[in-house]
Amino acid sequence: MTVHVEHCMGTVFTIDVRDPGDWSDAIARVVAWLHRVDGIFSTYRADSDISRLRRGEIGLEDADRLVADVLALCVTMQSKTDGYFTALWDGALDPTGLVKGWAIEAASEMLREAGSANHAVNGGGDIQLAGEATPGEPWRVGISHPIDRTHVMRIVPGRDFAVATSGRGERGDHIVNPYTGRPATDLSGVTVVGPSLTRADAYATAGLAMGPAGERWLENVPDYDGFFRADGLAPSATGVCRVE
């Protein structure tokens, strides 16, 4: 087992490879990838491509090619979420609701290409998992309450799946309902489980923006389950959130 911890994108990433062997080179490539993404998409760094686009200093054709790829994915997610996921917040370009999940999923694919069949890439609680934790044993992901982080609300077991959470606990009311222009405050958090972290991350953001109506919406999204939490500790759930 090889575990590496990296600070990036304003959070902590854990790269946990459960296959035997030396994974230092593969992990170094993943770390370089995460920092490249941060350098391109950070809304906090004045020199990032996204910041320069927001200020009108460059056009899309001048930005890193990954910007166009991500914005195209944002358009797809906007369509799939009835407009509740958007890369425009307060009139400014901000695809960060998708970027971290997309970057983590790509990091997992890099590890697969390097030969790892069993690993987890975790960025601030958004996780893409491959294979098993140990031979014959699935991964088990604990989902903590978005307000009371000491309270584990549910254990999600499975193989080859992703978990994404969007909540108000750490960053406050940062998600806005794009149809009202007001912060989404009806729920304290939304967790989505499914095969792709890119989609799960976007769906969790959209679900928080939708509020309670998001539960019925997610029930109709194939291959994805989730649970929606109000300010109390008891979550409601769509599906059973078991992906074994």
N, C-alpha and C positions, 0 to 999 in steps of 0.2 A: 504494500500500500504506500502511495506517495501523496502527500498533502502539501499544497502551497497556498499561502495567504497573500493577497495583493490588495493594496489600497488604490482605488481608481474610481472615477466618476462620482466622487463624493461618498463612496460607500466601501464596503469590504467584500472582496471576492474570495471564495474558497474553491480551489481546483483539487478534487479528491479522486485520484485514480486508484482503482482497486485491482488492476491487473499487475502481475509480477513484472519485474524488469526496471530498467532505467528510463524514466520519463522526463528527465530534465530538459532535453532539447524540445520535446513536444510542448511541455509546459511553458518554456521560454517563448515559443512562437505564439501560444495563446495569450500570454501576458503582453507581448508586443502588440498583438491584435487589439486587446482591450484598450491599451493606451492610445493606439491609433484612432480607434473609434471616439474616445474621449476628446482627442485633439481636433476631430472633425465636427462633432455634434454638441459639445458642451455649450450651454447657454450662459455659463458663468465665465468662460474664458474669452477675452476680447479678441484673441487671434484665431478662434475656431472658424471653420467655414460657415457654420450656421450663424454665428454672431456677425460675421462680415456680410452675409446675405441679408440679415435682418436690418443692418445699417445701410444697405444699398451700395456697399463698396465693391461687390462683385455680383455677377449674374450666375445663374445656375450652371451655365456652360463653363464658367471659370472655376467652379467648386470641384472638390474631389468627386469622382464618378459615383462613389457610394452614396452621396447625397441624393442624386436622382433616383437611385435604386430604393432608398428608404422612403423618399417622398411618394414614389409609385406604390410601395406597400401601404403607406398611410392612406392613400386614396382607396385602395382595395379594402382596407379595414373600415374606412368611413362608410363605404357602401354596404359592407356586411353587418354593420352595427346601426343601421338606420340613421347614420349621421352623428351618433353619440360619441364616437371616437373621431377626433380631428387633430390635425397637425397645426391648427391655428388657434391660439389662445390669446384673448384680448387683442385680436387683430395682428398678432405677431407670430412668425413661424416658429413652431416648437414641436418637433417630432419626438421629444424625449419620452412620451408615453409608450412608444414602440421600441426605441433604440436599444435600451438595456436588454430586453428580452431577446431581440433579434441578435444582438452581439453575443449573448450567452449561448443561444442556439447554434450560432456559427462556430463558437469556440468548441462546443461539444462535437460538432462535425469535424473540426480540425483534429481533435483527439481520436475520433473514429478513423480518420484517414491515416493517422499515425499508428493504428493498430490496436487502440484501446476499445474493448467491448464493454467495459464496466467502469463507469465513472460518474461523477456528479460535478456540475459547475454551478455554483451558487453565488449570486450577486445581490446582496441585501435582502435575501429571502426569496428571490425569484430563482428557480432552479430548473435546469435541464438534466435529466438523469438517463443514463444508458445502462442496459443490462441489469446486473444484480449487485447488491451490497457485498455479499459473500456467496459462494457457490450454493445454489438451491434456496437462497434467502432473498426476498425482494427488498428494495429500498423502503424505508419508512420515514415519511416526512411529517414532522410535527408542525401544526398550524397554530400559532399563538394569536391571542386576541389583539386587535390593532391598537387598543388603548392600554390594556393591562398585559404587557409583554410577558409577565410571569405565568400567565394562565394559558396552558395548552388546551385548545378547544377540540382538536381532532387529530388523529394520526391517519395519514393517507399512505397505504402501502401500494407498491406496484413495481413494474419493470418498464423501462423505455417510456418515460412520461415526463411531463413538465408541470410545475406548480407556479402560479403567479398570484400576487396579492396587491391590490390597490386599496389604500386606507388613508384615514385622516389623522392617525395617531402621531406619526413622526413629523410630517410636513404640514399639518393643519389642513385647512380647506383649500387645497391647491387644485382640485378638480372642479371644473365649471360645467354646468349643463349648457351646451351650446345653443339650445333653443330659448333659454330664459336669460342667459348671460349671468346667472347667479351661481355662487358656489353650491356644489352638491353636498347637502348636509343631512339627508334623510337616513343615510347608512354610515356606519363607522368603518366598514371594510367589506371588500368582496374578494374571494379567492376562487380562482378558476384552475381546473385540472384538465389536461388533455395532452395530445402528442407533441404539439409545437409550442414552445415558449413564446415565440413571436406573436402567435395568435392569442395564446392564453393571456399574455400581458396586455394586449390591446383590448381583449374582451373584459378583463378585470377593470380596466380604466373606464370602458364604456358602461359596464354594469354599475359602477359607482355613480357615474353621471346620470344614469337612468333612474336610480333610486329603486324602490320596491318593485317597479314594473320590470326591472331587469331580470328578476327570477323567471317570470314567464317567458321572456325573450330567450334566455339561455337554455331553457328546456327544449327549445326548437333548434338549437345549434348542434349538429351531429358531432359526436366524438368528444364533446366537452361537457363537463359537469362543474358544479361549483356550490358555494354557499355564501349567503348574504347576511351581514350582521348589522343589526341596529346597535344602539348604545349599550344594551344589556349584554350579558355574557353568552346567552344561548343563541347559536346560529340556526337559521333555517337552512334548508339544503335543497338543491335541485339534483336529481339523480342520487346515487349512493357514494360517489367519489371513491370508488374502488376500481383500480385500473390494473389489477393483477391479470 
